[in-house]
Amino acid sequence: MSGNLVIREAREADLPAILEIYNDAVRDTTAIFNEIIVDLDNRRAWMAERQGRGFPVLVAELDGRTVGYASYGDWRPHDGYRNTREHSIYVHQGCRGQGIGKVLLEALIGRARENRVHVLIGCIEAGNSTSIALHTRLGFRLVGTFREVGHKFGRWLDLACVELVLD
């Protein structure tokens, strides 16, 4: 990666870039199983809800441009799962493969430790070997694969689940 990469808390000014990155993932990838393009108000509400609950929303800024973001939130809604969080990471399509996802994930893991998260969960489209390998390199363990639980682009998708026990 060339340039100056900074990981920081997301701000209102980052929302157009977050929207662009998210909608690209919806439109062109299986990184998320959603199929509906969202608007700026949707991302604004998403960020306000996350930050309002004390969950981090981190952005990767490369030479002053927001090129990725990461966050975590509830894994399941029941009280007994309050120390487990599910995370997500998205990188601008023109910046993938440069190590930005790794830096974002490392920062998110650090934030999870600070916030006393016990387990961090990731759910990855099973064909995304790059993301699975990144998570494995950072200590996540592949715990299982759900077969054909998603459907997008006219085909069934498998979901690989990874976990990292933090304490």
Secondary structure, DSSP 8 states (H G I E B T S, - for coil): --S-EEEEE--GGGHHHHHHHHHHHHHH-SSS-------HHHHHHHHHHHHHTT--EEEEEETTEEEEEEEEEESSSSGGGTTEEEEEEEE-GGGTTSSHHHHHHHHHHHHHHHTT-SEEEEEEETT-HHHHHHHHHTT-EEEEEEEEEEEETTEEEEEEEEEEE--
